[in-house]
Amino acid sequence: MMHPTALTISPEHTRIRKPQDVLIYLKTLRLHLLPGDTIVLSLNQDSRPIARQYFPYNPVHTLGPHTQDIFKAAFAHKAARIILISSHPLIRRGPFTPTEEQLNYAAQCSLAGQLLNLPIVDHLMVNETVCESLLLNFHNQLSRYALRYSQQHANPLLTNICPN
C-alpha cells in the first residue's frame, strides 16, 4: 500500500473562499488528479492553504482515504479547516451525479470534522470537465445521511436488543 505524501505550501497564497478558488489554486500548482485520487487541502484561520496531503486511489477503499487518515494529516499541519478534493473514480469527462455511497462517505467525513472541531469547508468531486461541491449542492442528502449514520453508530442503546 502506498503511503500518502505531504507537501508544504507557503501561506502567502490567496484565500480560498469558494469552490472555484480551489480549482484555480490546483491549476496554478499544475496538479492533475488521476481517477479516484484525493487531496486534503489544509487551511489556516484565514482560509489560506498551509498544506496539502495526497492520497492515491486505493482499490480496497474506493470512496477515498480513511476518515482517521484525513484528520491525522490535517492535525499534523495544525489546520483550522480542510477541503477534500476527490477525482471521480469512473467518469473522466462530462457531468456526473455522486452515488449514494459517495454522498454517505462525504457525510461521514463532515460529521467527523464537526465532532473533532475541524470543519470540512467543502468536499469537491471533480473530473476533467466538471466540479461538484458535495456539501453545497447535495446538502439535504448529506444531512439525512449524517443523521442516519449518527443514529446508527453514536448511541448503541437505541438499537433493538430483542426484535419481539
N, C-alpha and C positions, 0 to 999 in steps of 0.2 A: 504494500500500500504506500502511496506517495504521501509525504508529509507536506502540509501547506507551507508556503513561503511567505515571509513578511517583508514588505518593502516600506521604508520610511519615506514620508513626504514632508517637504518643508511647509510650515504653517502660513506662508505668505500667499498661498493660493486664494482665489476668490471664495466667497461664501457659497454654500450650497443651499439654495432657497426653494428650488422646485426640481422636478424630475429632469427637465431639460438641462439644468445646470450640471447634473450628474453626467449626462450624456456628453455634454461639451467637455467636461473635465476628463472623461475617459478618452475622448478623441484627441485632446491635447497631449495625453500621455501615450497615445498610439497603442492602446491596449485592445487586443482582439480576443474575445472570449470564444472558445470552442463550445459546441453544443453540450449543455449540462454543467458547464463550469460556473462557479460562484465567486464573487468578490465581496468581502465585507469591508466597507468603507467606514473607518472610524473618524468621528468628527469631535472637535473640541466644543466648548461652551458657545463659541461664536459661529458655530456651524462651518468651520473651516476644516478641510481634510487634514488629519495628522498621520494617518497610516492606512494602508490597505492590505488585506490578507487574501491571498488567492487560494481557492480550493478547487482542484481539478475534479472533473466528473468522476464519480465513483459508482461502478455498476451495481454495487451492493446497496448503496443508499442513493437511489436515483433522484430523489427530490432535492438533495442538497446536503451540506455538511450537518453533522450532529449539532443540535442546539448548544450543547455544552462547549463544543469547539468554537462556535461562533462567538460566544460570550467570553470564553477564555482568551481569545485573540483580542477582543475589544478591551477587556480589563487590563491585559498586558500593556496596551498602549494608552491606558488611562483615558479612554474615550468617554465623552459625556453623552453621546448618542451615536447610533450607527445606521447605515443604509446597506441593505442587501441588494446585490445586482446578480441575477441569475440568467444565464443564457438558456433559452428554451431547448430542451434535450432532443426534440424531434423535428420541429418546424423551423427551418433555417431562414425562410423568407416569407413575407406576407402576414396577413392577420391571423391571430390565433385566440382561442379562449382558454384560459387556465383550467386545468382539470380540477375535479373535486379534491383530489389528493394534494395538488399543488396549493390550493387555497387553504386546506386544512393545515399543511406544513407552515404556510405564512402566518396563519392564526396562532399556531403553537409558538412560533418564534416571537411574535408580537406579544403574546401573553407572558412568555418568559421574560422578555425585556421589561414589561410593566412590573413583574414581581421582583426583578433584580434592580429596579430603578435605573435601568439603562435602556431608554426607549429606542425602538426601531422607528426612525422617522419615515422610512419608506422601504418597500420591498418591490424592486423593479424586475420585471421579467422582460427580456429583450431577445430579439433575433436580429438579423442583418438589416431589417427594414422597419420593425415595429418595436415600440417600447410601451409596456403596460404597467401602470402603477397598481399593484395589487391592493395596497392599503387605501388608496384613494378611489379607484374605480370599482372595487369589489368590497367596499366597507361593510355593507349589510350582510353579505355571505360570511365574511371573516368574523363578524360579531357573533353570528349564530354558531360557527364552528368553535370559536373560543369559548362561548358559553357551554356548549355541549362537552367540549374537552375538559373544561374546569369542573363541570358537574360529575363527569365520569372518573376523573383522576384526583381531584383535590380533596374530596371528602368520602373516604371509604365507608363511612357509617350510613351513607344514603343508599348503598347498594342493597338489593333484596337478598337477605340471607336465606330465607325459605320462600320458594315460589308459590306455596299453597296459601 
